[in-house]
């Protein structure tokens, strides 16, 4: 799932730079944050100590 959001972010970011589609910066930032959070969740999933 994280790879999907990273791919979407990179496509939107690249198109924004190359073509200048002038998306609001919060959309690109939101995609980056979602991808980052998903990568962290996948990385640390199952590593929390269970009581």
CHARMM-style PDB file with segment names, atoms N, HN, CA, C and O in Angstrom:
ATOM      1  N   UNK     1       0.821  -1.192   0.000  1.00  0.00      PROA
ATOM      2  CA  UNK     1       0.000   0.000   0.000  1.00  0.00      PROA
ATOM      3  C   UNK     1       0.863   1.253   0.000  1.00  0.00      PROA
ATOM      4  O   UNK     1       0.549   2.238  -0.668  1.00  0.00      PROA
ATOM      5  N   UNK     2       1.960   1.203   0.762  1.00  0.00      PROA
ATOM      6  HN  UNK     2       2.215   0.403   1.304  1.00  0.00      PROA
ATOM      7  CA  UNK     2       2.848   2.361   0.821  1.00  0.00      PROA
ATOM      8  C   UNK     2       3.480   2.629  -0.538  1.00  0.00      PROA
ATOM      9  O   UNK     2       3.676   3.779  -0.930  1.00  0.00      PROA
ATOM     10  N   UNK     3       3.797   1.553  -1.249  1.00  0.00      PROA
ATOM     11  HN  UNK     3       3.638   0.619  -0.930  1.00  0.00      PROA
ATOM     12  CA  UNK     3       4.401   1.731  -2.568  1.00  0.00      PROA
ATOM     13  C   UNK     3       3.416   2.381  -3.543  1.00  0.00      PROA
ATOM     14  O   UNK     3       3.819   3.154  -4.412  1.00  0.00      PROA
ATOM     15  N   UNK     4       2.149   2.072  -3.400  1.00  0.00      PROA
ATOM     16  HN  UNK     4       1.822   1.443  -2.694  1.00  0.00      PROA
ATOM     17  CA  UNK     4       1.136   2.672  -4.256  1.00  0.00      PROA
ATOM     18  C   UNK     4       1.059   4.181  -4.034  1.00  0.00      PROA
ATOM     19  O   UNK     4       1.037   4.952  -4.993  1.00  0.00      PROA
ATOM     20  N   UNK     5       1.018   4.602  -2.764  1.00  0.00      PROA
ATOM     21  HN  UNK     5       1.036   3.975  -1.985  1.00  0.00      PROA
ATOM     22  CA  UNK     5       0.952   6.031  -2.478  1.00  0.00      PROA
ATOM     23  C   UNK     5       2.243   6.736  -2.868  1.00  0.00      PROA
ATOM     24  O   UNK     5       2.211   7.893  -3.287  1.00  0.00      PROA
ATOM     25  N   UNK     6       3.380   6.056  -2.737  1.00  0.00      PROA
ATOM     26  HN  UNK     6       3.407   5.116  -2.396  1.00  0.00      PROA
ATOM     27  CA  UNK     6       4.638   6.650  -3.167  1.00  0.00      PROA
ATOM     28  C   UNK     6       4.642   6.845  -4.676  1.00  0.00      PROA
ATOM     29  O   UNK     6       5.099   7.877  -5.168  1.00  0.00      PROA
ATOM     30  N   UNK     7       4.137   5.862  -5.413  1.00  0.00      PROA
ATOM     31  HN  UNK     7       3.766   5.024  -5.014  1.00  0.00      PROA
ATOM     32  CA  UNK     7       4.073   5.981  -6.867  1.00  0.00      PROA
ATOM     33  C   UNK     7       3.138   7.116  -7.284  1.00  0.00      PROA
ATOM     34  O   UNK     7       3.459   7.882  -8.193  1.00  0.00      PROA
ATOM     35  N   UNK     8       1.991   7.227  -6.630  1.00  0.00      PROA
ATOM     36  HN  UNK     8       1.730   6.605  -5.892  1.00  0.00      PROA
ATOM     37  CA  UNK     8       1.056   8.314  -6.939  1.00  0.00      PROA
ATOM     38  C   UNK     8       1.690   9.661  -6.628  1.00  0.00      PROA
ATOM     39  O   UNK     8       1.579  10.602  -7.413  1.00  0.00      PROA
ATOM     40  N   UNK     9       2.361   9.751  -5.473  1.00  0.00      PROA
ATOM     41  HN  UNK     9       2.451   8.986  -4.835  1.00  0.00      PROA
ATOM     42  CA  UNK     9       3.025  11.001  -5.114  1.00  0.00      PROA
ATOM     43  C   UNK     9       4.081  11.381  -6.145  1.00  0.00      PROA
ATOM     44  O   UNK     9       4.152  12.536  -6.565  1.00  0.00      PROA
ATOM     45  N   UNK    10       4.901  10.415  -6.555  1.00  0.00      PROA
ATOM     46  HN  UNK    10       4.843   9.477  -6.214  1.00  0.00      PROA
ATOM     47  CA  UNK    10       5.954  10.726  -7.512  1.00  0.00      PROA
ATOM     48  C   UNK    10       5.385  11.151  -8.864  1.00  0.00      PROA
ATOM     49  O   UNK    10       5.921  12.054  -9.506  1.00  0.00      PROA
ATOM     50  N   UNK    11       4.305  10.506  -9.295  1.00  0.00      PROA
ATOM     51  HN  UNK    11       3.870   9.773  -8.773  1.00  0.00      PROA
ATOM     52  CA  UNK    11       3.677  10.912 -10.553  1.00  0.00      PROA
ATOM     53  C   UNK    11       3.111  12.326 -10.467  1.00  0.00      PROA
ATOM     54  O   UNK    11       3.319  13.137 -11.370  1.00  0.00      PROA
ATOM     55  N   UNK    12       2.403  12.618  -9.396  1.00  0.00      PROA
ATOM     56  HN  UNK    12       2.234  11.959  -8.663  1.00  0.00      PROA
ATOM     57  CA  UNK    12       1.812  13.952  -9.235  1.00  0.00      PROA
ATOM     58  C   UNK    12       2.906  15.001  -9.097  1.00  0.00      PROA
ATOM     59  O   UNK    12       2.815  16.073  -9.695  1.00  0.00      PROA
ATOM     60  N   UNK    13       3.937  14.704  -8.317  1.00  0.00      PROA
ATOM     61  HN  UNK    13       4.012  13.833  -7.831  1.00  0.00      PROA
ATOM     62  CA  UNK    13       5.040  15.642  -8.111  1.00  0.00      PROA
ATOM     63  C   UNK    13       5.778  15.906  -9.428  1.00  0.00      PROA
ATOM     64  O   UNK    13       6.088  17.051  -9.758  1.00  0.00      PROA
ATOM     65  N   UNK    14       6.054  14.831 -10.172  1.00  0.00      PROA
ATOM     66  HN  UNK    14       5.802  13.902  -9.904  1.00  0.00      PROA
ATOM     67  CA  UNK    14       6.744  14.978 -11.450  1.00  0.00      PROA
ATOM     68  C   UNK    14       5.927  15.754 -12.467  1.00  0.00      PROA
ATOM     69  O   UNK    14       6.458  16.618 -13.165  1.00  0.00      PROA
ATOM     70  N   UNK    15       4.641  15.452 -12.555  1.00  0.00      PROA
ATOM     71  HN  UNK    15       4.210  14.750 -11.988  1.00  0.00      PROA
ATOM     72  CA  UNK    15       3.786  16.200 -13.484  1.00  0.00      PROA
ATOM     73  C   UNK    15       3.655  17.658 -13.074  1.00  0.00      PROA
ATOM     74  O   UNK    15       3.573  18.547 -13.921  1.00  0.00      PROA
ATOM     75  N   UNK    16       3.636  17.895 -11.778  1.00  0.00      PROA
ATOM     76  HN  UNK    16       3.702  17.173 -11.089  1.00  0.00      PROA
ATOM     77  CA  UNK    16       3.544  19.261 -11.291  1.00  0.00      PROA
ATOM     78  C   UNK    16       4.776  20.058 -11.698  1.00  0.00      PROA
ATOM     79  O   UNK    16       4.666  21.236 -12.037  1.00  0.00      PROA
ATOM     80  N   UNK    17       5.944  19.432 -11.670  1.00  0.00      PROA
ATOM     81  HN  UNK    17       6.033  18.475 -11.395  1.00  0.00      PROA
ATOM     82  CA  UNK    17       7.170  20.126 -12.054  1.00  0.00      PROA
ATOM     83  C   UNK    17       7.287  20.247 -13.574  1.00  0.00      PROA
ATOM     84  O   UNK    17       7.590  21.323 -14.089  1.00  0.00      PROA
ATOM     85  N   UNK    18       7.047  19.143 -14.294  1.00  0.00      PROA
ATOM     86  HN  UNK    18       6.800  18.269 -13.875  1.00  0.00      PROA
ATOM     87  CA  UNK    18       7.256  19.138 -15.738  1.00  0.00      PROA
ATOM     88  C   UNK    18       6.215  19.952 -16.490  1.00  0.00      PROA
ATOM     89  O   UNK    18       6.556  20.775 -17.339  1.00  0.00      PROA
ATOM     90  N   UNK    19       4.977  19.725 -16.184  1.00  0.00      PROA
ATOM     91  HN  UNK    19       4.700  19.055 -15.494  1.00  0.00      PROA
ATOM     92  CA  UNK    19       3.894  20.347 -16.944  1.00  0.00      PROA
ATOM     93  C   UNK    19       3.393  21.613 -16.270  1.00  0.00      PROA
ATOM     94  O   UNK    19       2.840  22.491 -16.931  1.00  0.00      PROA
ATOM     95  N   UNK    20       3.581  21.710 -14.982  1.00  0.00      PROA
ATOM     96  HN  UNK    20       4.030  20.996 -14.445  1.00  0.00      PROA
ATOM     97  CA  UNK    20       3.082  22.880 -14.267  1.00  0.00      PROA
ATOM     98  C   UNK    20       1.579  22.846 -14.115  1.00  0.00      PROA
ATOM     99  O   UNK    20       0.904  23.838 -14.391  1.00  0.00      PROA
ATOM    100  N   UNK    21       1.040  21.708 -13.675  1.00  0.00      PROA
ATOM    101  HN  UNK    21       1.588  20.902 -13.451  1.00  0.00      PROA
ATOM    102  CA  UNK    21      -0.408  21.577 -13.563  1.00  0.00      PROA
ATOM    103  C   UNK    21      -0.968  22.419 -12.413  1.00  0.00      PROA
ATOM    104  O   UNK    21      -2.182  22.495 -12.220  1.00  0.00      PROA
ATOM    105  N   UNK    22      -0.084  23.038 -11.668  1.00  0.00      PROA
ATOM    106  HN  UNK    22       0.902  22.976 -11.825  1.00  0.00      PROA
ATOM    107  CA  UNK    22      -0.427  23.995 -10.596  1.00  0.00      PROA
ATOM    108  C   UNK    22      -1.458  23.447  -9.604  1.00  0.00      PROA
ATOM    109  O   UNK    22      -2.483  24.076  -9.341  1.00  0.00      PROA
ATOM    110  N   UNK    23      -1.168  22.283  -9.069  1.00  0.00      PROA
ATOM    111  HN  UNK    23      -0.336  21.772  -9.283  1.00  0.00      PROA
ATOM    112  CA  UNK    23      -1.989  21.755  -7.985  1.00  0.00      PROA
ATOM    113  C   UNK    23      -1.653  22.505  -6.705  1.00  0.00      PROA
ATOM    114  O   UNK    23      -0.534  22.991  -6.544  1.00  0.00      PROA
ATOM    115  N   UNK    24      -2.605  22.601  -5.803  1.00  0.00      PROA
ATOM    116  HN  UNK    24      -3.515  22.206  -5.933  1.00  0.00      PROA
ATOM    117  CA  UNK    24      -2.276  23.200  -4.506  1.00  0.00      PROA
ATOM    118  C   UNK    24      -1.185  22.389  -3.808  1.00  0.00      PROA
ATOM    119  O   UNK    24      -1.145  21.164  -3.920  1.00  0.00      PROA
ATOM    120  N   UNK    25      -0.310  23.075  -3.095  1.00  0.00      PROA
ATOM    121  HN  UNK    25      -0.342  24.071  -3.005  1.00  0.00      PROA
ATOM    122  CA  UNK    25       0.812  22.392  -2.459  1.00  0.00      PROA
ATOM    123  C   UNK    25       0.347  21.428  -1.381  1.00  0.00      PROA
ATOM    124  O   UNK    25       1.060  20.475  -1.064  1.00  0.00      PROA
ATOM    125  N   UNK    26      -0.842  21.654  -0.805  1.00  0.00      PROA
ATOM    126  HN  UNK    26      -1.420  22.428  -1.062  1.00  0.00      PROA
ATOM    127  CA  UNK    26      -1.298  20.763   0.252  1.00  0.00      PROA
ATOM    128  C   UNK    26      -1.641  19.376  -0.290  1.00  0.00      PROA
ATOM    129  O   UNK    26      -1.569  18.398   0.453  1.00  0.00      PROA
ATOM    130  N   UNK    27      -2.011  19.268  -1.562  1.00  0.00      PROA
ATOM    131  HN  UNK    27      -2.070  20.063  -2.167  1.00  0.00      PROA
ATOM    132  CA  UNK    27      -2.310  17.962  -2.149  1.00  0.00      PROA
ATOM    133  C   UNK    27      -1.033  17.139  -2.272  1.00  0.00      PROA
ATOM    134  O   UNK    27      -1.003  15.966  -1.901  1.00  0.00      PROA
ATOM    135  N   UNK    28       0.027  17.767  -2.799  1.00  0.00      PROA
ATOM    136  HN  UNK    28       0.002  18.720  -3.101  1.00  0.00      PROA
ATOM    137  CA  UNK    28       1.301  17.073  -2.942  1.00  0.00      PROA
ATOM    138  C   UNK    28       1.859  16.728  -1.562  1.00  0.00      PROA
ATOM    139  O   UNK    28       2.381  15.632  -1.359  1.00  0.00      PROA
ATOM    140  N   UNK    29       1.752  17.644  -0.632  1.00  0.00      PROA
ATOM    141  HN  UNK    29       1.327  18.534  -0.797  1.00  0.00      PROA
ATOM    142  CA  UNK    29       2.225  17.392   0.721  1.00  0.00      PROA
ATOM    143  C   UNK    29       1.447  16.290   1.410  1.00  0.00      PROA
ATOM    144  O   UNK    29       2.033  15.473   2.120  1.00  0.00      PROA
ATOM    145  N   UNK    30       0.153  16.251   1.217  1.00  0.00      PROA
ATOM    146  HN  UNK    30      -0.323  16.915   0.640  1.00  0.00      PROA
ATOM    147  CA  UNK    30      -0.676  15.213   1.818  1.00  0.00      PROA
ATOM    148  C   UNK    30      -0.312  13.833   1.277  1.00  0.00      PROA
ATOM    149  O   UNK    30      -0.246  12.867   2.037  1.00  0.00      PROA
ATOM    150  N   UNK    31      -0.076  13.738  -0.024  1.00  0.00      PROA
ATOM    151  HN  UNK    31      -0.129  14.523  -0.641  1.00  0.00      PROA
ATOM    152  CA  UNK    31       0.343  12.461  -0.604  1.00  0.00      PROA
ATOM    153  C   UNK    31       1.685  12.011  -0.035  1.00  0.00      PROA
ATOM    154  O   UNK    31       1.885  10.826   0.231  1.00  0.00      PROA
ATOM    155  N   UNK    32       2.605  12.960   0.151  1.00  0.00      PROA
ATOM    156  HN  UNK    32       2.442  13.923  -0.066  1.00  0.00      PROA
ATOM    157  CA  UNK    32       3.913  12.618   0.710  1.00  0.00      PROA
ATOM    158  C   UNK    32       3.784  12.147   2.156  1.00  0.00      PROA
ATOM    159  O   UNK    32       4.441  11.186   2.557  1.00  0.00      PROA
ATOM    160  N   UNK    33       2.945  12.814   2.933  1.00  0.00      PROA
ATOM    161  HN  UNK    33       2.411  13.595   2.607  1.00  0.00      PROA
ATOM    162  CA  UNK    33       2.756  12.424   4.335  1.00  0.00      PROA
ATOM    163  C   UNK    33       2.104  11.047   4.435  1.00  0.00      PROA
ATOM    164  O   UNK    33       2.508  10.227   5.259  1.00  0.00      PROA
ATOM    165  N   UNK    34       1.108  10.793   3.610  1.00  0.00      PROA
ATOM    166  HN  UNK    34       0.779  11.460   2.941  1.00  0.00      PROA
ATOM    167  CA  UNK    34       0.442   9.492   3.630  1.00  0.00      PROA
ATOM    168  C   UNK    34       1.426   8.384   3.274  1.00  0.00      PROA
ATOM    169  O   UNK    34       1.455   7.343   3.930  1.00  0.00      PROA
ATOM    170  N   UNK    35       2.236   8.604   2.232  1.00  0.00      PROA
ATOM    171  HN  UNK    35       2.212   9.450   1.699  1.00  0.00      PROA
ATOM    172  CA  UNK    35       3.219   7.599   1.842  1.00  0.00      PROA
ATOM    173  C   UNK    35       4.227   7.359   2.955  1.00  0.00      PROA
ATOM    174  O   UNK    35       4.579   6.214   3.236  1.00  0.00      PROA
ATOM    175  N   UNK    36       4.696   8.428   3.591  1.00  0.00      PROA
ATOM    176  HN  UNK    36       4.410   9.359   3.363  1.00  0.00      PROA
ATOM    177  CA  UNK    36       5.654   8.291   4.682  1.00  0.00      PROA
ATOM    178  C   UNK    36       5.087   7.548   5.878  1.00  0.00      PROA
ATOM    179  O   UNK    36       5.755   6.691   6.455  1.00  0.00      PROA
ATOM    180  N   UNK    37       3.859   7.873   6.250  1.00  0.00      PROA
ATOM    181  HN  UNK    37       3.316   8.570   5.781  1.00  0.00      PROA
ATOM    182  CA  UNK    37       3.224   7.198   7.389  1.00  0.00      PROA
ATOM    183  C   UNK    37       3.009   5.726   7.084  1.00  0.00      PROA
ATOM    184  O   UNK    37       3.230   4.874   7.946  1.00  0.00      PROA
ATOM    185  N   UNK    38       2.582   5.419   5.869  1.00  0.00      PROA
ATOM    186  HN  UNK    38       2.403   6.110   5.170  1.00  0.00      PROA
ATOM    187  CA  UNK    38       2.369   4.012   5.511  1.00  0.00      PROA
ATOM    188  C   UNK    38       3.674   3.227   5.524  1.00  0.00      PROA
ATOM    189  O   UNK    38       3.699   2.074   5.956  1.00  0.00      PROA
ATOM    190  N   UNK    39       4.761   3.842   5.053  1.00  0.00      PROA
ATOM    191  HN  UNK    39       4.741   4.778   4.702  1.00  0.00      PROA
ATOM    192  CA  UNK    39       6.055   3.160   5.111  1.00  0.00      PROA
ATOM    193  C   UNK    39       6.469   2.902   6.548  1.00  0.00      PROA
ATOM    194  O   UNK    39       6.969   1.821   6.858  1.00  0.00      PROA
ATOM    195  N   UNK    40       6.270   3.876   7.436  1.00  0.00      PROA
ATOM    196  HN  UNK    40       5.863   4.755   7.184  1.00  0.00      PROA
ATOM    197  CA  UNK    40       6.630   3.676   8.843  1.00  0.00      PROA
ATOM    198  C   UNK    40       5.774   2.599   9.494  1.00  0.00      PROA
ATOM    199  O   UNK    40       6.283   1.786  10.265  1.00  0.00      PROA
ATOM    200  N   UNK    41       4.480   2.586   9.190  1.00  0.00      PROA
ATOM    201  HN  UNK    41       4.067   3.247   8.563  1.00  0.00      PROA
ATOM    202  CA  UNK    41       3.592   1.571   9.764  1.00  0.00      PROA
ATOM    203  C   UNK    41       3.995   0.184   9.283  1.00  0.00      PROA
ATOM    204  O   UNK    41       4.021  -0.764  10.069  1.00  0.00      PROA
ATOM    205  N   UNK    42       4.312   0.060   7.988  1.00  0.00      PROA
ATOM    206  HN  UNK    42       4.290   0.829   7.350  1.00  0.00      PROA
ATOM    207  CA  UNK    42       4.733  -1.237   7.471  1.00  0.00      PROA
ATOM    208  C   UNK    42       6.073  -1.655   8.059  1.00  0.00      PROA
ATOM    209  O   UNK    42       6.304  -2.843   8.286  1.00  0.00      PROA
ATOM    210  N   UNK    43       6.944  -0.710   8.305  1.00  0.00      PROA
ATOM    211  HN  UNK    43       6.756   0.255   8.121  1.00  0.00      PROA
ATOM    212  CA  UNK    43       8.276  -1.020   8.834  1.00  0.00      PROA
ATOM    213  C   UNK    43       8.217  -1.527  10.270  1.00  0.00      PROA
ATOM    214  O   UNK    43       8.916  -2.476  10.626  1.00  0.00      PROA
ATOM    215  N   UNK    44       7.381  -0.892  11.099  1.00  0.00      PROA
ATOM    216  HN  UNK    44       6.813  -0.121  10.810  1.00  0.00      PROA
ATOM    217  CA  UNK    44       7.329  -1.234  12.505  1.00  0.00      PROA
ATOM    218  C   UNK    44       6.140  -2.110  12.875  1.00  0.00      PROA
ATOM    219  O   UNK    44       5.877  -2.331  14.057  1.00  0.00      PROA
ATOM    220  N   UNK    45       5.431  -2.604  11.889  1.00  0.00      PROA
ATOM    221  HN  UNK    45       5.645  -2.424  10.929  1.00  0.00      PROA
ATOM    222  CA  UNK    45       4.267  -3.457  12.152  1.00  0.00      PROA
ATOM    223  C   UNK    45       4.722  -4.776  12.769  1.00  0.00      PROA
ATOM    224  O   UNK    45       5.601  -5.454  12.236  1.00  0.00      PROA
ATOM    225  N   UNK    46       4.122  -5.122  13.880  1.00  0.00      PROA
ATOM    226  HN  UNK    46       3.409  -4.571  14.313  1.00  0.00      PROA
ATOM    227  CA  UNK    46       4.444  -6.371  14.527  1.00  0.00      PROA
ATOM    228  C   UNK    46       5.671  -6.320  15.419  1.00  0.00      PROA
ATOM    229  O   UNK    46       6.044  -7.341  15.998  1.00  0.00      PROA
ATOM    230  N   UNK    47       6.299  -5.184  15.548  1.00  0.00      PROA
ATOM    231  HN  UNK    47       5.996  -4.355  15.078  1.00  0.00      PROA
ATOM    232  CA  UNK    47       7.500  -5.081  16.366  1.00  0.00      PROA
ATOM    233  C   UNK    47       7.237  -4.465  17.727  1.00  0.00      PROA
ATOM    234  O   UNK    47       8.168  -4.273  18.510  1.00  0.00      PROA
ATOM    235  N   UNK    48       5.995  -4.155  18.018  1.00  0.00      PROA
ATOM    236  HN  UNK    48       5.239  -4.311  17.382  1.00  0.00      PROA
ATOM    237  CA  UNK    48       5.687  -3.586  19.313  1.00  0.00      PROA
ATOM    238  C   UNK    48       5.579  -4.710  20.337  1.00  0.00      PROA
ATOM    239  O   UNK    48       5.044  -5.776  20.035  1.00  0.00      PROA
ATOM    240  N   UNK    49       6.081  -4.478  21.540  1.00  0.00      PROA
ATOM    241  HN  UNK    49       6.516  -3.612  21.786  1.00  0.00      PROA
ATOM    242  CA  UNK    49       5.994  -5.538  22.564  1.00  0.00      PROA
ATOM    243  C   UNK    49       4.540  -5.746  23.002  1.00  0.00      PROA
ATOM    244  O   UNK    49       3.782  -4.792  23.176  1.00  0.00      PROA
ATOM    245  N   UNK    50       4.184  -6.997  23.172  1.00  0.00      PROA
ATOM    246  HN  UNK    50       4.801  -7.772  23.031  1.00  0.00      PROA
ATOM    247  CA  UNK    50       2.813  -7.317  23.595  1.00  0.00      PROA
ATOM    248  C   UNK    50       2.802  -7.622  25.090  1.00  0.00      PROA
ATOM    249  O   UNK    50       3.668  -8.331  25.603  1.00  0.00      PROA
ATOM    250  N   UNK    51       1.820  -7.079  25.764  1.00  0.00      PROA
ATOM    251  HN  UNK    51       1.117  -6.503  25.348  1.00  0.00      PROA
ATOM    252  CA  UNK    51       1.713  -7.287  27.218  1.00  0.00      PROA
ATOM    253  C   UNK    51       0.718  -8.374  27.528  1.00  0.00      PROA
ATOM    254  OT1 UNK    51       0.494  -8.691  28.696  1.00  0.00      PROA
TER     255      UNK     51
END
